[in-house]
Amino acid sequence: MAGRRLPTERAAALLAVVLAALAVVPSVQADENTHVYADKEPVVLWLNKIGPYHNPQETYTYYSLPFCVPEGNFHTRKKYVGIGEVLEGNDLVQSAMTMNFGINVPRRELCSQTLTPEQAETFKYAISQHYWYQLFIDDLPVWGMVGEIAASKEELEELEKDTSHEHAVMPSHIFTHKALTIGYNGNQIIEVNLSSKERRKVEPNVKLVFSYSVEWVPVEKTFAERFNRYLDYSFFEHQIHWFSIFNAFMMVVFLCGLVSLILMRTLKNDLARYATDKEFDGFDRDFGDDAGWKQIHGDVFRRPPHLILYAACFGTGMQMTALVLCVILMAIAGSLYVDPGALISATLVSYAATSVVSGYASAVLYQQYHAPKKGPRWIACMLTTAFLLPTVSLLVVLMLNAVSIYHGTQVLIPLGALVYIVLVWAVVALPLNVLGTVMGRNWGVRTPFPCRVNALPRQIPEQPWFTRHLVIIPVAGWLPYGAIFIEMYFILTSFWAFKLYYVFGFLFVVYLILIIVTGSVTVVATYFMLNHEDYNWQWCTFYASFSTAFYVWCYSLYFYEFKTNMTGSLQLTYYLSYMTTFCFALGLMTASIGTAAATLFVKRIYHDIHVD
Ligand SMILES: *[C@@H]1O[C@H](CO)[C@@H](O)[C@H](O)[C@H]1NC(C)=O
């Protein structure tokens, strides 16, 4: 089943996009952009992808199934869509089902064909895999099934009579008539219903006549409400959702209490000492009696191994944190879900814009471990930060494109779009990264670490079981995971099971909760480690907060197995690659939050210890 895009055509279109610096190229039909139609104005019906219902990433172009092609070469007219829609996998060609605003079309034939044995086999296979297709009218999606496996009463009786087969094979039927009902209000299109009619049995030498009809019905609903029917209120605003948020909120209260308790305990003596300092001139420098964290002041600020990688991961994670915030806020402000591809475009724009954050954050962390001198290898640090996530993503995209080409499905990102993205990255994201690095390196570090690092590292005492890294890391990740996993269920369901995610308010709250819980848990973990005189806290807290993403990844495996009906190696490859990349980015995000919290905490508690 071949049916790939024309790469050169698309590349040319997308290069035009670059040059014009426009997100959307004007489409054939100007009124699709305004959503206002004059009386009897032509309305274009676009054909989008087709594919098995249970495998959302396995999509083909509409005419990759052996449908007869109506006269008029409609299918060669493509709609040039913005980059977001391209990345969503939309590939729209005009359909021959022409119509005019407000004018009913009685049953009109499109084309007819006599099925060859191969065509019949292809259709039978597609119908057995629940192939469905998507149409767009005025940016409103409609879905239809290619056919169904069913039998009428007479056919069933015949099947029962026929004893030559041990297992009766249910016949496949294809729908040959598309009946569209379009609801309009004034001069705007409000809703579209599609019902598939005229079932024909799929067999060789059967003649199929494809047809369509359009009926226009005035409706009361307003234009603003037209997307409401795609939103699954009872699913997204289920009690469970509210309950999980409440639960997570209680966890936040508990953890914040714990952290304040720790801070008070560690800082209390210092506060007391300040009080006495005023009376006695001297400063009590003898920490001999103080067990725990104060003993290791000469080691806690020792540079962690692989500092450049550590800083690069931190910078990228901070960028993810900022990126998610930007996208959520844009989605809340702009109801982005109504516009195909808008969410992905917003993500791309935010990614480019937040590159300044990654440069800044990584430069600051790197510089902090060298202050007051300048860090010597800051360029290596900057480049590692800039290339870390893009390289991983590019490898995944190329791998998935290769897999798609091998299977003959639509590729994940067509070549033209890929070139476009790389160009935007090089022209916008990379310079912003450099800018951030320069700012962070020169002005980001105001105070060096409060304690000098001893020349010789101290021996770390034997640890009790609960401060071993192998215990701290998984335990610390579990709590943030507990706070977000219900939301993960909603996100995964909307991504993999065709539900429009629109509850960005919930997502925002969960995002804040995730930050607070991750930060608090990491502080607690750091405190335990330092109190047991283990000063290798940097990577340990990094992994500890990263491990949340590992749990999400495991959950996604469970989700694949028990909550979806995906099949086939192509879909599995897509699923695993998407989820692994997603969890990698999520992990960097939580790890950077944890690292920031731990670093601030350590800096704060050692702040008042001055050792010559
Ligand atoms: C579309 O279908 C829904 C649900 O069956 C129905 O409520 C609505 O009135 C239909 N709209 C039109 C324009 O036919």
The ligand as an ORCA input file, in Angstrom:
! r2SCAN-3c Opt
* xyz 0 1
  C     -25.751     15.300     14.183
  O     -25.888     14.171     15.028
  C     -26.227     14.495     16.358
  C     -26.212     13.212     17.154
  O     -26.848     12.187     16.490
  C     -27.587     15.204     16.393
  O     -27.902     15.540     17.724
  C     -27.482     16.459     15.556
  O     -28.736     17.099     15.506
  C     -27.027     16.127     14.151
  N     -26.792     17.369     13.450
  C     -27.204     17.577     12.217
  C     -26.887     18.882     11.614
  O     -27.819     16.737     11.605
*
